[in-house]
């Protein structure tokens, strides 16, 4: 089963369990499980980026091997040409010796024996050179085959790297386009309790508590509902974007005795309220969205001043493109 199928089934089960829960304690446990699953997915993405870097390094190594093999092949070609020249010279000498033997056939036995020995040596040298030439030619053929195999492997790796780079570029382009669409849709809200940023291949829509909720409450106020409806319309038009809704509080503990007992309850319930608004405002598949509470444990800034606490009381929509296509490429290889 692929990572994406597993993630989709997990999210579906999560939603079913989440909707059927009757206690807030179950919601916190599920939010923690969802957060763990997100970390696992992020780790896998980092692993894929490491694999891409490793693949690039291996490609560089293959390029170096290719240069070395080309150099060796060039040297072998030079040796082959030199051997051919030596063979031609030996063949010429052999011809000359045969002609001289014909001229001296009537000479002395001693002279004839000397000439015969010289001729035999020449023939032996010729055979030796021929053997060396054959071995050099075989070596050259083996090197050519190795070069062909290396070239083919290099082409396959280059194609895979190009495919991965193309997918990552399209993912980055999709994130940039999504940020632009959100900025256009939320033009009247930016710098009025809402900010849109792009980092780590994701789009972050951060909304202050003042835009969405009254202090200590989980019901979304009018301006917040309007902003979320604009967001929902953009997300409805981009079905390949996953949505994480994270609720954050300041470090002031809740001492509630009713439904909201602590900051965990408050952050989870706020994230859930926003999730429901988005789902009701647009035709969005519930499997795309995850609601999670972070309480006070992921502040934007450290400190306990009123301004710092105000910044930390926020809700973030973390929007990231699906990586199904990238996972398919990795699984296929």
C-alpha positions in Angstrom: 0.0 0.0 0.0 1.4 3.4 -1.0 2.1 6.1 1.6 -0.7 8.3 0.1 -3.3 5.5 0.2 -2.3 4.8 3.8 -2.5 8.5 4.6 -6.0 8.9 3.0 -7.3 5.8 4.8 -5.9 7.1 8.1 -7.5 10.5 7.6 -10.9 8.9 6.8 -10.7 6.8 9.9 -9.7 9.8 11.9 -12.7 11.8 10.7 -15.1 9.0 11.4 -13.7 8.5 14.9 -13.6 12.3 15.5 -17.2 12.8 14.5 -18.3 9.9 16.6 -16.5 10.9 19.8 -18.6 12.1 22.7 -15.9 13.3 25.0 -13.3 16.0 24.6 -10.6 13.8 25.9 -10.9 11.6 22.8 -10.6 14.7 20.6 -7.3 15.6 22.3 -5.9 12.1 21.8 -6.9 12.1 18.1 -5.4 15.6 17.6 -2.1 14.3 19.1 -2.2 11.2 16.8 -2.8 13.5 13.8 0.1 15.7 14.8 2.3 12.5 15.0 1.2 11.5 11.6 2.0 14.9 10.2 5.5 14.6 11.6 5.9 11.2 10.0 4.9 12.6 6.6 7.3 15.5 7.1 10.1 13.0 7.9 9.3 11.1 4.7 9.4 14.3 2.7 12.8 15.1 4.2 13.9 11.5 3.3 12.8 12.0 -0.3 14.8 15.2 -0.5 17.9 13.4 0.9 17.3 10.7 -1.7 17.2 13.3 -4.4 20.5 14.8 -3.1 22.0 11.3 -3.0 20.8 10.6 -6.5 22.5 13.9 -7.7 25.7 12.9 -6.0 25.6 9.4 -7.6 25.0 11.1 -11.0 28.1 13.2 -10.5 30.1 10.0 -9.7 28.8 8.3 -12.9 29.8 11.4 -14.9 33.3 11.1 -13.4 33.4 7.4 -14.3 32.3 8.2 -17.8 35.1 10.7 -18.2 37.6 8.1 -17.0 36.3 5.5 -19.3 36.4 7.9 -22.3 40.0 8.7 -21.4 40.9 5.0 -21.2 39.1 4.4 -24.5 41.0 7.2 -26.2 44.3 5.7 -24.9 43.3 2.3 -26.2 42.5 3.7 -29.6 46.0 5.3 -29.7 47.6 2.0 -28.8 45.6 0.2 -31.4 46.7 2.7 -34.2 50.4 2.3 -33.0 50.1 -1.5 -33.2 48.6 -1.2 -36.7 51.6 0.9 -37.8 54.1 -1.7 -36.3 52.2 -4.5 -38.0 52.5 -2.7 -41.3 56.2 -2.2 -40.8 56.7 -5.9 -39.9 54.7 -7.0 -43.0 56.9 -4.7 -45.2 60.0 -6.2 -43.6 58.7 -9.7 -44.2 58.1 -8.9 -47.9 61.6 -7.5 -48.2 63.1 -10.6 -46.5 61.3 -12.9 -48.8 62.6 -11.0 -51.9 66.1 -11.2 -50.5 65.8 -14.9 -49.8 64.9 -15.5 -53.4 68.0 -13.6 -54.5 70.3 -15.5 -52.2 69.0 -19.0 -52.8 72.2 -19.9 -54.6 74.3 -18.5 -51.7 76.1 -20.5 -49.1 74.3 -22.8 -46.6 75.6 -20.6 -43.8 74.1 -17.5 -45.3 70.9 -19.3 -46.1 70.6 -20.6 -42.5 71.2 -17.1 -41.2 68.5 -15.7 -43.5 66.2 -18.5 -42.6 66.6 -17.8 -38.8 66.0 -14.1 -39.4 62.9 -14.9 -41.4 61.6 -17.2 -38.7 62.2 -14.6 -36.0 60.3 -12.1 -38.1 57.4 -14.5 -38.5 57.4 -15.1 -34.8 57.4 -11.3 -34.1 54.6 -10.9 -36.6 52.5 -13.6 -34.8 53.2 -12.0 -31.4 52.2 -8.6 -32.7 49.1 -10.1 -34.2 48.1 -11.6 -30.9 48.7 -8.4 -29.1 46.6 -6.6 -31.7 43.8 -9.0 -31.2 43.9 -8.7 -27.4 43.9 -4.9 -27.7 40.9 -5.0 -30.1 39.0 -7.2 -27.6 39.8 -4.9 -24.8 38.6 -2.0 -26.8 35.3 -3.7 -27.5 34.8 -4.5 -23.8 35.4 -0.9 -23.0 33.0 0.2 -25.6 30.3 -2.1 -24.2 31.0 -0.8 -20.7 30.7 2.7 -22.0 27.4 2.0 -23.7 26.0 0.5 -20.5 27.2 3.4 -18.4 25.7 5.9 -20.8 22.3 4.1 -20.8 22.3 4.0 -16.9 23.3 7.7 -16.9 20.4 8.6 -19.2 17.9 6.7 -17.0 19.2 8.5 -13.9 19.1 11.9 -15.6 15.5 11.2 -16.7 14.5 10.3 -13.1 16.2 13.3 -11.7 14.5 15.5 -14.3 11.2 14.0 -13.5 11.6 14.5 -9.7 12.8 18.1 -10.3 9.8 18.8 -12.5 7.4 17.5 -9.9 9.0 19.6 -7.1 8.9 22.7 -9.4 5.3 22.1 -10.1 4.6 21.7 -6.4 6.4 25.0 -5.7 4.6 26.7 -8.5 1.3 25.5 -7.1 2.1 26.8 -3.7 3.1 30.2 -5.2 -0.1 30.3 -7.2 -2.2 29.4 -4.1 -0.6 32.2 -2.1 -1.4 34.7 -4.8 -5.0 33.6 -5.0 -5.4 33.8 -1.3 -3.9 37.2 -1.2 -6.3 38.4 -3.8 -9.3 36.8 -2.1 -8.3 38.2 1.4 -7.1 41.6 0.2 -9.4 43.4 2.7 -8.2 41.3 5.7 -4.4 41.2 5.3 -2.7 43.2 8.0 -6.0 43.4 9.9 -5.5 40.4 12.0 -4.6 38.1 9.1 -1.3 37.4 7.4 -0.3 35.1 4.5 3.2 33.7 4.2 5.0 31.1 2.1 7.7 28.9 3.6 9.0 25.3 3.4 6.9 24.6 0.4 3.6 25.5 2.2 1.3 28.5 2.5 0.5 29.7 6.1 -2.6 31.7 6.7 -2.4 33.1 10.3 -5.4 34.7 11.9 -5.4 36.6 15.2 -7.8 35.7 17.9 -9.4 39.2 17.5 -10.5 38.4 13.9 -12.2 35.1 14.8 -13.1 34.8 18.5 -14.1 36.7 21.6 -11.7 36.0 24.5 -12.0 32.5 25.8 -14.7 31.6 23.3 -15.0 29.1 20.4 -17.8 30.7 18.4 -16.5 32.5 15.3 -17.5 36.1 14.9 -18.8 37.8 11.7 -15.6 39.1 10.2 -13.9 35.8 10.8 -16.7 33.8 9.1 -16.4 36.1 6.1 -12.7 35.6 5.8 -13.0 31.8 6.2 -15.6 31.8 3.4 -13.2 33.5 1.1 -10.5 31.0 2.0 -13.0 28.1 1.4 -13.8 29.3 -2.1 -10.1 29.3 -3.0 -9.5 25.9 -1.5 -12.6 24.6 -3.3 -10.9 25.5 -6.6 -7.7 23.8 -5.6 -8.6 20.2 -4.8 -4.9 19.1 -4.7 -4.2 21.1 -1.6 -4.2 19.5 1.9 -5.4 21.7 4.8 -4.2 21.6 8.4 -6.1 23.8 10.9 -4.1 24.5 14.0 -5.4 26.3 17.1 -2.9 28.2 19.3 -3.3 29.9 22.7 -1.1 32.1 24.9 0.5 30.8 28.1 -2.2 32.0 30.5 -3.9 28.9 31.9 -7.6 28.3 31.6 -9.4 27.6 34.8 -12.8 26.8 33.3 -15.2 24.5 35.0 -17.5 24.0 32.0 -16.9 22.6 28.6 -13.5 24.4 28.2 -11.2 23.3 31.0 -7.8 24.3 29.7 -5.8 25.6 26.7 -5.9 22.2 25.1 -9.6 22.3 25.0 -9.7 25.8 23.8 -7.3 25.3 20.9 -8.9 22.1 19.7 -12.4 23.4 19.8 -11.4 26.6 18.0 -9.7 24.5 15.3 -12.8 22.4 15.0 -15.1 25.4 14.7 -12.9 26.8 11.8 -12.9 23.4 10.1 -16.7 23.2 10.1 -17.0 26.8 8.7 -14.6 25.9 5.8 -16.4 22.6 5.1 -19.8 24.3 5.1 -18.7 27.3 3.0 -17.2 25.3 0.1 -17.5 21.9 -1.7 -14.4 20.5 0.0 -13.8 16.8 0.7 -13.4 16.3 4.5 -10.5 13.9 3.9 -8.4 16.9 2.8 -8.7 18.8 6.2 -7.3 18.0 9.6 -8.1 20.0 12.8 -5.5 20.1 15.6 -4.9 22.0 18.9 -1.4 23.1 19.9 -2.4 24.9 23.2 0.4 27.3 24.3 3.3 25.1 23.2 4.1 26.6 19.8 4.2 30.4 20.4 5.3 32.8 17.7 7.3 34.7 20.2 8.6 33.9 23.7 7.5 36.2 26.5 4.5 37.2 28.7 3.8 40.8 27.7 0.3 41.6 26.4 1.6 42.2 22.8 3.4 38.8 22.8 0.4 36.9 24.1 -1.8 38.6 21.6 0.4 37.4 18.7 0.5 33.9 20.1 -3.4 33.7 20.4 -4.0 32.7 16.8 -5.3 30.0 14.4 -3.2 28.9 11.4 -4.3 27.3 8.2 -1.3 25.3 6.8 -1.8 24.5 3.1 0.4 22.1 1.3 0.2 20.4 -2.1 -0.5 16.6 -2.2 2.6 14.6 -3.1 0.9 11.6 -4.7 2.7 12.0 -8.0 6.1 12.3 -6.3 5.4 9.1 -4.2 4.4 7.2 -7.3 7.7 8.1 -9.0 9.7 7.0 -5.9 7.8 3.8 -5.6 8.3 3.0 -9.3 12.1 3.2 -8.8 
